[in-house]
Amino acid sequence: MISIKKYTHKMRNIWDEFISISNNGTIFQKQSFLDYHIDRKFVNCSLMFYNNKKLVAVLPASVFVLHGHKILYSHPGASFGGLILLSSTSFSFCNKILASLEEYCKKFNFSSIVMINTPSIYYKQQDDSLGYLLLWNKYRVSESYISHYVDLNNIQSPKELFNKRKQRYISSLLAKNKFTITKSGDFSSFFRLLVESKKLFKAQPTHSLNELKKLHSLHSDDILLFITKKNNAFLGGVLFFLTTAKTCLVFYNIVKSKYKNSQLAMLQLYCVMDYAKTINCQIVDLGVSQTPEAKNPYAPKLSLINFKEQLGAKGVTRVVYKKDFL
Protein backbone atom coordinates (compact mmCIF):
# COMPACT_ATOMS: atom_id res chain seq x y z
CA MET A 1 0.00 0.00 0.00
CA ILE A 2 1.56 3.26 -1.14
CA SER A 3 0.84 6.36 0.92
CA ILE A 4 1.57 9.96 -0.06
CA LYS A 5 2.66 12.77 2.23
CA LYS A 6 2.89 16.42 1.29
CA TYR A 7 6.40 17.78 1.77
CA THR A 8 7.12 20.23 4.61
CA HIS A 9 10.36 22.03 5.42
CA LYS A 10 10.92 19.66 8.34
CA MET A 11 11.45 16.91 5.76
CA ARG A 12 14.15 18.74 3.79
CA ASN A 13 17.07 16.55 4.87
CA ILE A 14 15.13 13.35 4.21
CA TRP A 15 14.05 14.65 0.80
CA ASP A 16 17.51 15.81 -0.26
CA GLU A 17 19.12 12.57 0.87
CA PHE A 18 16.63 10.64 -1.25
CA ILE A 19 17.52 12.77 -4.28
CA SER A 20 21.19 11.92 -3.74
CA ILE A 21 20.60 8.15 -3.74
CA SER A 22 17.89 8.11 -6.42
CA ASN A 23 18.32 6.93 -10.00
CA ASN A 24 17.22 10.12 -11.74
CA GLY A 25 17.49 12.94 -9.21
CA THR A 26 19.73 15.96 -9.76
CA ILE A 27 20.59 19.18 -7.96
CA PHE A 28 17.44 20.69 -9.53
CA GLN A 29 15.13 18.50 -7.45
CA LYS A 30 16.75 19.18 -4.10
CA GLN A 31 14.63 21.35 -1.83
CA SER A 32 17.78 23.25 -0.90
CA PHE A 33 17.86 24.30 -4.57
CA LEU A 34 14.13 24.89 -5.00
CA ASP A 35 14.06 27.25 -2.02
CA TYR A 36 16.22 29.81 -3.83
CA HIS A 37 13.38 31.89 -5.27
CA ILE A 38 13.35 35.49 -4.10
CA ASP A 39 11.41 37.40 -6.74
CA ARG A 40 8.89 34.64 -7.51
CA LYS A 41 6.52 32.80 -5.20
CA PHE A 42 5.21 29.30 -5.76
CA VAL A 43 2.77 27.17 -3.80
CA ASN A 44 4.98 24.18 -3.05
CA CYS A 45 3.05 20.93 -3.32
CA SER A 46 5.93 18.47 -3.51
CA LEU A 47 4.91 14.91 -2.69
CA MET A 48 6.64 12.01 -0.93
CA PHE A 49 5.63 8.41 -1.66
CA TYR A 50 6.00 5.75 1.05
CA ASN A 51 5.70 1.98 0.97
CA ASN A 52 5.57 0.43 4.48
CA LYS A 53 7.11 3.61 5.91
CA LYS A 54 9.99 3.51 3.40
CA LEU A 55 10.41 6.51 1.09
CA VAL A 56 10.28 5.13 -2.46
CA ALA A 57 9.67 8.19 -4.69
CA VAL A 58 9.27 11.96 -4.63
CA LEU A 59 7.64 14.48 -6.94
CA PRO A 60 8.83 18.11 -6.81
CA ALA A 61 5.72 20.06 -7.69
CA SER A 62 3.68 23.20 -7.17
CA VAL A 63 0.04 24.21 -7.52
CA PHE A 64 -1.10 26.41 -10.41
CA VAL A 65 -4.64 27.75 -10.69
CA LEU A 66 -5.75 28.41 -14.26
CA HIS A 67 -9.30 29.55 -15.08
CA GLY A 68 -10.43 28.23 -11.71
CA HIS A 69 -8.84 24.80 -12.22
CA LYS A 70 -6.10 23.43 -9.96
CA ILE A 71 -3.08 21.94 -11.74
CA LEU A 72 -0.33 19.89 -10.07
CA TYR A 73 2.73 21.05 -11.99
CA SER A 74 6.39 20.01 -12.03
CA HIS A 75 8.08 22.57 -9.83
CA PRO A 76 8.77 25.65 -12.00
CA GLY A 77 11.92 26.35 -10.01
CA ALA A 78 13.60 23.39 -11.74
CA SER A 79 14.50 22.90 -15.39
CA PHE A 80 13.03 19.40 -15.19
CA GLY A 81 11.91 16.92 -12.57
CA GLY A 82 8.92 14.62 -12.71
CA LEU A 83 8.85 11.53 -10.53
CA ILE A 84 12.18 10.76 -8.90
CA LEU A 85 12.69 7.04 -8.35
CA LEU A 86 15.20 4.56 -6.99
CA SER A 87 17.18 2.41 -9.42
CA SER A 88 15.62 -0.65 -7.73
CA THR A 89 12.07 0.44 -8.67
CA SER A 90 10.47 -2.30 -10.74
CA PHE A 91 8.21 -1.72 -13.74
CA SER A 92 5.08 -2.89 -11.90
CA PHE A 93 5.89 -0.89 -8.77
CA CYS A 94 6.45 2.26 -10.83
CA ASN A 95 2.97 1.70 -12.25
CA LYS A 96 1.58 1.46 -8.71
CA ILE A 97 3.23 4.77 -7.83
CA LEU A 98 1.55 6.41 -10.82
CA ALA A 99 -1.80 4.94 -9.78
CA SER A 100 -1.39 6.34 -6.25
CA LEU A 101 -0.49 9.75 -7.71
CA GLU A 102 -3.64 9.76 -9.82
CA GLU A 103 -5.77 8.85 -6.77
CA TYR A 104 -4.15 11.72 -4.86
CA CYS A 105 -4.90 14.19 -7.64
CA LYS A 106 -8.53 13.16 -7.82
CA LYS A 107 -8.92 13.19 -4.02
CA PHE A 108 -7.64 16.77 -3.79
CA ASN A 109 -9.55 18.02 -6.83
CA PHE A 110 -6.69 18.61 -9.26
CA SER A 111 -8.03 19.01 -12.77
CA SER A 112 -4.76 17.93 -14.34
CA ILE A 113 -1.11 17.10 -13.73
CA VAL A 114 1.95 18.22 -15.71
CA MET A 115 5.35 16.56 -15.34
CA ILE A 116 8.66 17.45 -16.99
CA ASN A 117 10.68 14.27 -16.77
CA THR A 118 14.37 14.14 -16.02
CA PRO A 119 16.16 13.50 -19.37
CA SER A 120 17.71 10.06 -19.83
CA ILE A 121 21.32 11.33 -19.72
CA TYR A 122 20.92 12.12 -16.00
CA TYR A 123 19.93 8.57 -15.00
CA LYS A 124 22.51 6.56 -13.09
CA GLN A 125 21.05 3.47 -14.77
CA GLN A 126 19.23 3.80 -18.08
CA ASP A 127 15.53 3.03 -17.58
CA ASP A 128 12.71 4.09 -19.91
CA SER A 129 9.98 2.49 -17.80
CA LEU A 130 8.56 5.73 -16.45
CA GLY A 131 8.13 7.34 -19.88
CA TYR A 132 6.47 4.23 -21.24
CA LEU A 133 4.13 3.91 -18.26
CA LEU A 134 3.08 7.54 -18.50
CA LEU A 135 1.95 6.95 -22.07
CA TRP A 136 0.31 3.64 -21.07
CA ASN A 137 -1.62 5.49 -18.37
CA LYS A 138 -2.94 7.97 -20.95
CA TYR A 139 -0.62 10.87 -20.25
CA ARG A 140 0.04 12.81 -23.44
CA VAL A 141 3.15 14.62 -24.59
CA SER A 142 2.17 18.30 -24.36
CA GLU A 143 5.60 19.78 -25.10
CA SER A 144 9.00 18.51 -26.18
CA TYR A 145 12.34 20.29 -26.21
CA ILE A 146 15.59 19.30 -27.87
CA SER A 147 18.79 19.57 -25.87
CA HIS A 148 22.30 18.44 -26.80
CA TYR A 149 25.04 16.82 -24.77
CA VAL A 150 28.62 15.67 -25.13
CA ASP A 151 29.91 12.36 -23.78
CA LEU A 152 33.37 12.72 -22.23
CA ASN A 153 33.92 8.98 -21.75
CA ASN A 154 36.74 7.30 -23.67
CA ILE A 155 38.50 10.52 -24.71
CA GLN A 156 41.61 12.27 -23.45
CA SER A 157 40.48 15.79 -24.38
CA PRO A 158 37.12 17.33 -25.43
CA LYS A 159 38.89 18.60 -28.55
CA GLU A 160 38.74 15.05 -29.91
CA LEU A 161 34.95 15.42 -30.20
CA PHE A 162 35.13 18.59 -32.33
CA ASN A 163 35.09 18.58 -36.10
CA LYS A 164 38.40 19.32 -37.84
CA ARG A 165 37.68 23.03 -38.37
CA LYS A 166 36.71 23.58 -34.74
CA GLN A 167 39.82 21.71 -33.64
CA ARG A 168 41.95 24.15 -35.66
CA TYR A 169 40.13 27.14 -34.12
CA ILE A 170 40.70 25.80 -30.60
CA SER A 171 44.38 25.10 -31.22
CA SER A 172 44.84 28.58 -32.64
CA LEU A 173 42.99 30.34 -29.80
CA LEU A 174 44.88 28.42 -27.15
CA ALA A 175 48.22 29.11 -28.84
CA LYS A 176 47.54 32.86 -29.11
CA ASN A 177 46.43 32.98 -25.47
CA LYS A 178 44.47 36.21 -26.01
CA PHE A 179 41.66 35.30 -23.63
CA THR A 180 41.78 34.40 -19.96
CA ILE A 181 38.98 32.11 -18.74
CA THR A 182 38.79 31.53 -14.99
CA LYS A 183 36.33 30.66 -12.24
CA SER A 184 34.84 33.79 -10.70
CA GLY A 185 32.29 35.17 -8.27
CA ASP A 186 31.57 38.28 -10.34
CA PHE A 187 27.88 37.58 -10.91
CA SER A 188 27.08 41.29 -11.29
CA SER A 189 29.19 41.74 -14.43
CA PHE A 190 27.95 38.44 -15.79
CA PHE A 191 24.30 39.36 -15.18
CA ARG A 192 24.60 42.74 -16.92
CA LEU A 193 25.83 40.99 -20.05
CA LEU A 194 23.18 38.29 -19.67
CA VAL A 195 20.38 40.87 -19.66
CA GLU A 196 21.92 42.58 -22.69
CA SER A 197 22.18 39.26 -24.52
CA LYS A 198 18.58 38.22 -23.76
CA LYS A 199 17.23 41.57 -25.01
CA LEU A 200 18.34 40.64 -28.52
CA PHE A 201 15.72 37.87 -28.44
CA LYS A 202 13.11 39.94 -26.57
CA ALA A 203 13.58 37.65 -23.57
CA GLN A 204 14.62 37.91 -19.95
CA PRO A 205 16.98 35.77 -17.87
CA THR A 206 15.42 32.81 -16.07
CA HIS A 207 16.92 34.03 -12.80
CA SER A 208 17.35 37.44 -11.21
CA LEU A 209 20.78 38.58 -10.04
CA ASN A 210 19.77 38.07 -6.41
CA GLU A 211 18.59 34.54 -7.19
CA LEU A 212 21.88 33.68 -8.89
CA LYS A 213 23.81 34.97 -5.90
CA LYS A 214 21.62 33.04 -3.48
CA LEU A 215 21.91 29.85 -5.54
CA HIS A 216 25.68 30.17 -5.54
CA SER A 217 25.78 30.75 -1.80
CA LEU A 218 23.66 27.61 -1.23
CA HIS A 219 25.58 25.42 -3.69
CA SER A 220 29.00 27.03 -4.09
CA ASP A 221 30.64 23.69 -4.94
CA ASP A 222 28.08 22.80 -7.60
CA ILE A 223 27.22 26.11 -9.27
CA LEU A 224 30.25 27.58 -10.98
CA LEU A 225 30.75 30.76 -12.96
CA PHE A 226 33.55 31.01 -15.52
CA ILE A 227 34.28 34.44 -16.96
CA THR A 228 36.42 35.52 -19.89
CA LYS A 229 38.66 38.57 -19.89
CA LYS A 230 41.04 40.22 -22.32
CA ASN A 231 43.36 42.90 -20.98
CA ASN A 232 41.22 42.80 -17.81
CA ALA A 233 38.04 43.67 -19.75
CA PHE A 234 35.00 41.42 -19.22
CA LEU A 235 33.99 39.70 -22.48
CA GLY A 236 31.74 36.78 -21.57
CA GLY A 237 31.06 33.87 -19.30
CA VAL A 238 29.50 30.49 -18.63
CA LEU A 239 27.23 29.51 -15.75
CA PHE A 240 27.81 25.84 -15.11
CA PHE A 241 25.81 23.47 -12.86
CA LEU A 242 27.27 20.21 -11.53
CA THR A 243 23.96 18.38 -11.60
CA THR A 244 25.08 14.96 -10.31
CA ALA A 245 28.42 13.30 -9.57
CA LYS A 246 28.76 12.39 -13.26
CA THR A 247 26.73 15.03 -15.14
CA CYS A 248 26.72 18.79 -15.56
CA LEU A 249 24.73 21.43 -17.42
CA VAL A 250 25.77 24.62 -19.20
CA PHE A 251 22.96 26.96 -18.15
CA TYR A 252 24.21 30.15 -19.82
CA ASN A 253 27.01 30.67 -22.34
CA ILE A 254 27.26 34.32 -23.38
CA VAL A 255 29.75 36.66 -25.03
CA LYS A 256 29.68 40.36 -25.88
CA SER A 257 28.15 41.02 -29.30
CA LYS A 258 31.48 42.38 -30.53
CA TYR A 259 32.94 38.87 -30.11
CA LYS A 260 30.08 36.85 -31.64
CA ASN A 261 32.24 35.86 -34.62
CA SER A 262 35.48 35.33 -32.72
CA GLN A 263 34.83 31.67 -31.75
CA LEU A 264 34.90 32.81 -28.10
CA ALA A 265 31.61 31.04 -27.30
CA MET A 266 33.18 27.81 -28.55
CA LEU A 267 36.35 28.41 -26.54
CA GLN A 268 34.30 28.96 -23.37
CA LEU A 269 32.47 25.67 -23.91
CA TYR A 270 35.74 23.88 -24.57
CA CYS A 271 37.17 25.20 -21.30
CA VAL A 272 34.20 24.10 -19.19
CA MET A 273 34.18 20.68 -20.92
CA ASP A 274 37.88 20.38 -20.13
CA TYR A 275 37.18 21.33 -16.52
CA ALA A 276 34.35 18.77 -16.37
CA LYS A 277 36.76 16.10 -17.62
CA THR A 278 39.23 16.90 -14.84
CA ILE A 279 36.56 16.34 -12.16
CA ASN A 280 35.40 13.08 -13.78
CA CYS A 281 32.10 14.33 -15.17
CA GLN A 282 31.00 12.03 -17.99
CA ILE A 283 28.17 14.05 -19.55
CA VAL A 284 27.97 17.78 -20.32
CA ASP A 285 24.47 18.99 -21.23
CA LEU A 286 24.77 22.05 -23.47
CA GLY A 287 21.14 23.05 -22.94
CA VAL A 288 18.02 23.36 -25.07
CA SER A 289 18.06 24.73 -28.60
CA GLN A 290 14.62 26.23 -29.11
CA THR A 291 13.49 29.40 -30.87
CA PRO A 292 11.30 31.22 -28.31
CA GLU A 293 10.91 34.23 -30.60
CA ALA A 294 9.38 32.07 -33.35
CA LYS A 295 5.66 31.57 -33.94
CA ASN A 296 6.07 28.03 -32.62
CA PRO A 297 8.24 28.42 -29.48
CA TYR A 298 9.20 24.73 -29.59
CA ALA A 299 10.75 25.05 -33.03
CA PRO A 300 14.38 23.89 -33.02
CA LYS A 301 17.04 26.56 -33.48
CA LEU A 302 18.92 24.91 -36.32
CA SER A 303 21.94 27.23 -36.30
CA LEU A 304 22.55 26.57 -32.60
CA ILE A 305 22.07 22.83 -33.06
CA ASN A 306 24.57 22.84 -35.91
CA PHE A 307 27.07 24.70 -33.70
CA LYS A 308 26.68 22.12 -30.92
CA GLU A 309 26.99 19.21 -33.34
CA GLN A 310 30.32 20.63 -34.52
CA LEU A 311 31.46 20.17 -30.91
CA GLY A 312 30.46 16.50 -30.99
CA ALA A 313 27.08 16.91 -29.29
CA LYS A 314 24.12 14.57 -29.72
CA GLY A 315 20.43 15.22 -29.10
CA VAL A 316 18.38 14.33 -26.06
CA THR A 317 14.78 15.37 -25.37
CA ARG A 318 13.12 17.04 -22.41
CA VAL A 319 9.53 15.82 -22.53
CA VAL A 320 6.52 17.36 -20.81
CA TYR A 321 3.66 14.95 -19.99
CA LYS A 322 0.13 15.99 -19.12
CA LYS A 323 -3.00 14.19 -17.97
CA ASP A 324 -6.45 15.70 -17.44
CA PHE A 325 -8.79 14.32 -14.80
CA LEU A 326 -11.89 16.41 -15.60
N, C-alpha and C positions, 0 to 999 in steps of 0.2 A: 504493500500500500504506500503510494507516494503522497507525501504531504508537502504543502507549499507555505513558506513563511515570507512575509514582506520584510525586506532588508531595513534595518535601523543602524544608526551610527555605532551602536554598541557591538555590532557584528562585523565591524570593518576588518579587524585582524583575521577573523575566521574567513571572511570573504576573500581578502587579498591572498591569504595562504592557499586557498583553493585555486585561485587563478594561477598561482605559481606552479602547482602540481598538475594542472589540467592539461588536456591534450591540445586545446586550441585557444587558450587564453593568452593575452598579451598585456602590455602595460596599459593599453587603452581601456581594458575592462576593470582595472583595479579601482576601487573606490577612492584610494588616495590620489588617483589621477582625475577621476570624474568630479571630485570636489573642488577643482581649480576655478570654476566659473565665478567671475566677479561681476561682469557687466550683463550676464544673462542668468535668468532664473528658470529652473526646471522643477517639475513635481516628480521627484524620484520615486519610482515604483519598481525598483529592482527586486527580483524574486529569487528565493533560495529553495531548492528542491531536496527533500529528505526521504530516504528509504530506511526504515527502522532506525531512526535518529542519526543516520549517516548522511552527510552532505554529498549529493551525487551530481548536482548540476546547479548552475546559476544563470540568471538572465538579467543583464544590465538593461534597465528600461525606465521610461518616464511616461507620464500621462499627458496626452494632447486632447484638447476638446475642440472639435471642428463641427460647426453647424449643429451644436447641441449633442453631438455624438462623442463618446469617450473612446480613445484609441490608445492601446498599449503599444508603445513605440520603442524600438531600439534606442538606447540612450543617445541623444543628440550631441552629447559631449565627447563621443567616441567616433572615430572614423568608421568603425565596424564593430560588430559584437555578436548579436544573436545568442543562441544557447551555447554555454560553455560547458564542456563535458570532460569526463576522465577518459583516458585512452582505453581503459578496461570496459567502457560502456558497450554493451552488446547491441546488436541491431534491434532486437525485440524490446529491450529495456529502453532504448532511445525512443521507440514508438510509444511506450507507456508514459514516458516523460512528456511527450507532445500531447498525449491524451489528457494528462493531468493539467497541463497548461490551458488547453481548450476549456476544460471544466471550470478552471479558475476564472477565465475570461467571461464565460457565460454567467457564473455565479455573481460576479461583481459588475455585470452590465456593460462590459466593453463591447462596442459595436464591431471592432476589428482589431487585428494585431499586425504589426509591421516589424520584420526582423532583417537586419543587415548582417548576413553571416560573415564570420571570419574567413578570409580567403585561404585556399588550400595550402599556400606556401608557408603559412604560419603554424600549421599542424606539426606536432612532434612526430606523430605517426599518421601517414596518409589515410584518410577515412572519409568516403563520400556518402556514408549512410544518412547523415542528417539531411543533406540536400535532397537525396532521393525520397526520404520519408516525408519531408515537407510537401513535395509534389504529390506523393501518394495520398497524403491527408488533405489534398485539395487546396493547398496554398498555391498562389500564382506568382510568377515573377513579375513584379510591378516596375522594377528598374534594374538596369544592369550597366556596370561601368567597367571599362577596360583599364587595367593597370599593367605595368611592366616591371620585371625584376631581372636581376643578374644573379647567376649561381657561381659562387666563388670556390666551390669544391674543385679539386683536381687541377688547379692552376697555381703558378708561382706568383703571378702578378695580374691585376685586372686588365692590364694592357693587352694581354693575350686574347681577351674577349673582343677587342675592338677590331673594326675592319682596318685594312691596310692604310687607308688615308688618315683615319683617326689616330692610328699608331704613330704615323709620321708627325702629325700635329703635336701629339703628346711629347714625343721625343724632342721636338724642336722647342716647345714651350719650357720643358724642364731644363734643357741645355742653356737656354737664354736666361732663365732664372729672373724674369722681369717681375713676376708676381710672388707675393708671400702669402701663403694660406696657413692660418693657425687657428687653434681653438681659442675662443674668446667669450667674454661675458658682456660684450657691448651690444645688448639687445636694442638700445635706443637708436643707434645708427642703423642697425639692421632693419628695424621696424620702419624707419622713415623711408628707406629704399623700397621696402615691401609695399607700403601704401602707394608709393609712386608707381611701382610696377603694376599693381592691381588696377590702378586707374586707367591704364591703357586698354583694359578689357571691361571697363565699367563694372568692376567688382571691388570687393573689400576683403581684407584678410580674414581668415577664419577666426583668429584670436586677436584680442586687443593686446597692447603692449603690457599692460598690467597682468593679463592672464599669462603671457609668455614668461614674464619674470617670476610669477608665482609657480608656474609649472616647473621652471628650472630650479627654483628653491626647493620644491618638493622632491624632484627627481634629478638632482644635479649629476648623478653618475650615468643616467640613461638619456638625458636630453642635452644634446651637445650643439653648440653653435660654432661653425667655422667661418671665419671672415677672410676676405682677400684684400690686400693692400698693395699699392705701388707707390714708392716714395712717400710712404706714410699716409696716403690718401685712400679712403675707403671706397672699394669698387664693387663689392658683392659679397655674398655669403650663402651658406647652406645651413638649414636647421635640420637636425639629424636625430631620429629617435631610435634608441636601442630597444626594440619591441619585445624580444625574448632573448634568451642566452645565445641563440643561433641566428636571429633575424633582426633586421633593422629597416627603417623607412626614411627616405628623404622626403621631408614634409614641404620644405621650400628650397628652391635653388634659384637665386636671383642675381642679376648683374646690372650695373648701370647701363642705360640705353646706348651710351657711347661705345660700350664694349660688346654689344650684341653679336657682332661679326668677328670677334677676336678669338673665338674658341675658348673663352674664359669659363663659360658655363660647363663645357665639357671637362676642362681642367679641374674645376671644383668637384665635379662628380667623380673623376678619377681619384682625386685626393681622399675623398670620404670612402670610396670603395677600398682604396689601399689601406686606410685606417681600419676599416671593418675587417679586412683580411688579417691585420696584425692582432686583433682581439678575438680571432676565431669565429667571426660571424660567417655564416655560410650563404645567406640570402640577403640581398639588398633590394628592397622594393623602391622603385623610382617614382611611384605615385601614379595617379590616374591621368589619363590623357583625353579629357573631354573638351567640348567647345561650348562653354556656358553662354557665350554671347550669340550662339546660333539659334535658329528657330526651334530646332530640336536640341535641348541642352545635353542629351546623352550621345550626340553625334561624336564620333571619334575625331580627335585632332590629328590628322594624318601626318602633318609636318613634324609634330612632337614625337609621334610614334616612330617615324622614320629615323629621327635623331637618336632615340633610345635604342632602336634596333642596331644602329651603327656602333653602339657600345656593347653589343652582345646580349641585349635584353630580349626576353620572351614574354608573351602576354599571359595575364591571369585576371580572372573576373572578380568583381565585387558585386554580389547579387542581393537584391532586395526582394524579400518574400512578403506577401500579404494574404491574409484570410479575413473574410467578412463573416460575422456571426448573425447579422440582422438581414 
